[in-house]
């Protein structure tokens, strides 16, 4: 009986070893494929960062274009060095005392603690994200980050509104998308994240033309060469009334 049992174990162990030999490298390859950046995307990020640095150094008000290649589940995030970047939506509620009130939801793109970004303006490429609750805020946690230092830069608050209407000379929309402290451009699958990003900053195509304008240390970045004249407003804006307990994160 012992010999029979031993003879049955040998084929089983051989099959197990062969399975592991095939399975483990396959999982490793799949994991690397999922988390890695394509060489083209990485090279393009380097070129995009150089292009932006050149524009900032020239301090030209002319609109200049640059090619941006985004793999799926990647995002380009620009930081001005003074704060994290927030992408938010403000949903219009019924007027209170003749003034529209908004409920705000935000996620925070925390500035990476890297030599390129600490107390500096920088440009980062994020790959694969999830959201984590930290200090009462929802923060983006990327699996991979590459960053490049930029000259001192100020990204003005940008605002995008849907179903725009006017009240007392001010513009309001049913939904408003706001970015503070920088900008985010990304091809994102997560609706929880993408729903809080300006639709004009969420391209579906892998290859995109981006338009950059620098005025001193103020820079605007947009997918539309006429973005300042359309529905993205790059300027200091008066903050609307935020409803108490409205979920400001």
C-alpha positions as a printed Julia matrix, in Angstrom:
249×3 Matrix{Float64}:
   0.0    0.0     0.0
   2.83   2.37    0.81
   4.45   1.8    -2.6
   1.14   2.41   -4.35
   0.58   5.62   -2.42
   4.11   6.8    -3.2
   3.7    6.03   -6.88
   0.49   8.09   -6.98
   2.14  11.06   -5.28
   4.92  11.38   -7.84
   2.68  12.31  -10.8
   0.73  14.68   -8.55
   3.88  16.48   -7.4
   5.19  16.67  -10.96
   1.88  18.17  -12.14
   1.91  20.65   -9.25
   5.45  21.78  -10.01
   4.66  22.21  -13.71
   1.54  24.23  -12.84
   3.51  26.56  -10.59
   6.27  26.92  -13.2
   3.67  28.15  -15.71
   1.33  30.04  -13.35
   3.81  32.17  -11.38
   5.62  33.71  -14.41
   2.24  34.32  -16.06
   0.96  36.2   -13.0
   4.2   38.15  -12.79
   3.99  39.1   -16.47
   0.33  40.1   -16.17
   1.09  42.21  -13.09
   3.97  43.98  -14.82
   1.84  44.55  -17.91
  -0.96  46.03  -15.8
   1.19  48.38  -13.74
   3.84  49.35  -16.28
   3.81  52.34  -18.59
   4.29  51.93  -22.3
   7.67  53.21  -23.47
   5.89  55.61  -25.81
   3.82  57.09  -22.97
   6.84  57.47  -20.7
   8.97  59.07  -23.43
   6.11  61.4   -24.32
   5.75  62.45  -20.67
   9.43  63.43  -20.63
   8.96  65.43  -23.85
   5.77  67.07  -22.56
   7.55  68.15  -19.37
  10.43  69.65  -21.38
   7.93  71.46  -23.61
   6.11  72.94  -20.64
   9.36  73.98  -18.99
  10.46  75.73  -22.2
   7.15  77.6   -22.45
   7.39  78.71  -18.83
  10.96  79.89  -19.27
  10.07  81.85  -22.41
   7.09  83.52  -20.65
   5.34  83.93  -23.99
   1.62  84.65  -24.08
   1.31  82.83  -27.41
  -0.65  79.6   -27.4
   1.65  76.66  -28.07
   0.73  73.06  -28.71
   2.21  69.79  -27.51
   1.41  66.13  -28.12
   0.21  64.22  -25.06
   0.0   60.41  -25.12
  -2.02  58.86  -22.31
  -2.26  55.13  -21.69
  -5.48  53.91  -20.09
  -5.59  54.48  -16.34
  -2.96  57.22  -16.47
  -3.19  60.9   -15.61
  -0.95  63.95  -15.91
  -1.11  66.1   -12.78
   0.4   69.58  -12.52
   1.25  71.02   -9.08
   2.22  74.6    -8.28
   4.16  73.56   -5.16
   1.92  75.29   -2.64
  -0.77  72.65   -2.16
  -2.28  69.39   -3.29
  -4.53  69.42   -6.35
  -8.26  69.12   -5.8
 -10.8   68.14   -8.43
 -14.35  68.89   -7.36
 -17.95  69.07   -8.48
 -20.44  71.54   -7.1
 -24.02  70.49   -7.71
 -26.59  73.27   -7.7
 -29.42  72.96   -5.19
 -32.58  75.01   -4.8
 -31.98  78.73   -4.15
 -31.86  79.77   -0.51
 -32.77  83.38    0.08
 -32.44  84.08   -3.64
 -28.88  82.69   -3.78
 -27.99  79.37   -5.35
 -26.43  76.91   -2.92
 -24.03  74.17   -3.96
 -23.06  70.82   -2.52
 -19.4   70.11   -3.15
 -17.63  66.76   -3.54
 -13.85  66.63   -3.96
 -10.98  64.24   -4.3
  -7.4   65.19   -3.51
  -4.44  64.36   -5.72
  -1.78  64.5    -3.04
   1.5   66.02   -4.13
   4.13  63.26   -4.23
   6.93  63.44   -1.68
   9.72  63.37   -4.24
  12.76  65.63   -4.79
  11.09  66.99   -7.92
   7.96  68.15   -6.07
   8.68  69.06   -2.44
   8.12  72.86   -2.19
   8.38  73.08   -5.98
   6.17  73.23   -9.03
   6.18  69.88  -10.79
   4.48  67.69  -13.36
   3.64  64.07  -12.54
   2.47  61.03  -14.45
   0.2   58.74  -12.39
  -0.55  55.13  -13.3
  -3.47  53.09  -11.86
  -5.25  54.6    -8.9
  -7.55  53.84   -6.05
  -9.18  56.13   -3.49
  -8.31  56.13    0.18
  -9.87  57.97    3.08
  -7.19  59.96    4.87
  -7.71  62.76    7.35
 -11.34  63.18    6.33
 -10.43  63.52    2.65
 -10.7   61.16   -0.28
  -7.22  60.94   -1.73
  -5.96  59.37   -4.95
  -3.42  56.64   -4.35
  -1.46  55.86   -7.56
   0.46  52.63   -8.1
   3.19  54.36  -10.08
   4.39  57.96  -10.13
   6.94  59.72  -12.33
   7.62  63.42  -11.7
   9.56  66.26  -13.33
  10.4   69.59  -11.7
   9.0   72.73  -13.33
   9.97  76.39  -13.01
   7.85  78.25  -10.41
   4.31  78.06  -11.74
   0.84  79.13  -10.71
  -2.12  77.2   -12.08
  -5.17  79.4   -11.73
  -8.46  77.95  -10.51
 -10.32  76.56  -13.51
 -14.05  76.2   -13.75
 -16.34  74.34  -16.14
 -20.11  74.73  -15.97
 -22.99  72.79  -17.52
 -26.37  74.34  -18.36
 -25.04  77.82  -17.68
 -27.48  80.51  -16.6
 -27.08  83.98  -15.14
 -28.31  85.36  -11.84
 -27.51  88.9   -10.71
 -24.77  89.13  -13.31
 -23.06  85.9   -12.18
 -22.9   82.62  -14.03
 -24.14  79.42  -12.44
 -24.48  75.88  -13.75
 -26.38  72.79  -12.65
 -23.01  71.12  -12.18
 -19.7   72.88  -11.87
 -16.31  71.21  -12.15
 -13.48  72.98  -10.38
  -9.75  72.29  -10.16
  -7.64  73.97   -7.49
  -3.89  74.03   -7.01
  -3.11  72.64  -10.44
  -4.69  70.5   -13.13
  -5.48  66.86  -13.89
  -5.76  65.33  -17.36
  -6.51  61.63  -17.4
  -7.94  58.58  -19.17
  -9.7   57.01  -16.21
 -11.99  54.01  -15.94
 -13.05  54.66  -12.37
 -16.3   56.63  -12.54
 -15.85  57.59   -8.89
 -12.74  59.53   -9.89
 -13.63  60.6   -13.43
 -17.01  61.98  -12.36
 -15.16  64.63  -10.35
 -12.94  65.77  -13.22
 -13.8   68.43  -15.76
 -15.13  66.5   -18.8
 -12.9   68.6   -21.06
  -9.91  67.14  -19.21
 -10.88  63.48  -19.64
  -9.97  62.47  -23.2
 -11.02  59.12  -24.62
  -8.27  59.01  -27.22
  -4.71  57.93  -26.48
  -3.08  60.68  -28.54
  -4.14  64.26  -27.87
  -2.99  67.78  -28.67
  -2.67  70.01  -25.62
  -2.52  73.81  -25.76
  -0.39  75.71  -23.25
  -0.24  79.43  -22.57
   2.09  81.17  -20.14
   1.66  84.68  -18.79
   4.53  85.29  -16.43
   4.27  82.51  -13.88
   0.59  81.91  -14.72
   0.01  78.95  -17.01
  -3.13  77.55  -18.61
  -3.33  74.03  -20.0
  -6.22  72.9   -22.17
  -7.31  70.5   -24.91
  -9.02  73.39  -26.73
  -6.9   76.16  -28.31
  -9.68  78.65  -27.51
 -10.42  77.3   -24.03
 -10.33  80.73  -22.43
 -13.11  81.9   -24.73
 -15.27  78.79  -24.34
 -16.55  76.98  -21.27
 -13.37  76.73  -19.24
 -12.66  79.87  -17.26
  -9.05  80.3   -16.13
  -9.25  83.09  -13.61
  -9.69  83.77   -9.94
 -13.29  83.02   -9.12
 -15.46  83.97   -6.18
 -16.3   80.83   -4.25
 -20.04  80.07   -4.2
 -21.92  79.4    -0.99
 -21.26  75.83    0.14
 -24.12  74.15    1.92
 -23.33  73.26    5.53
 -22.74  69.53    5.78
 -22.75  69.36    2.0
 -19.95  66.86    1.86
 -16.99  69.14    1.27
 -14.08  66.7     1.5
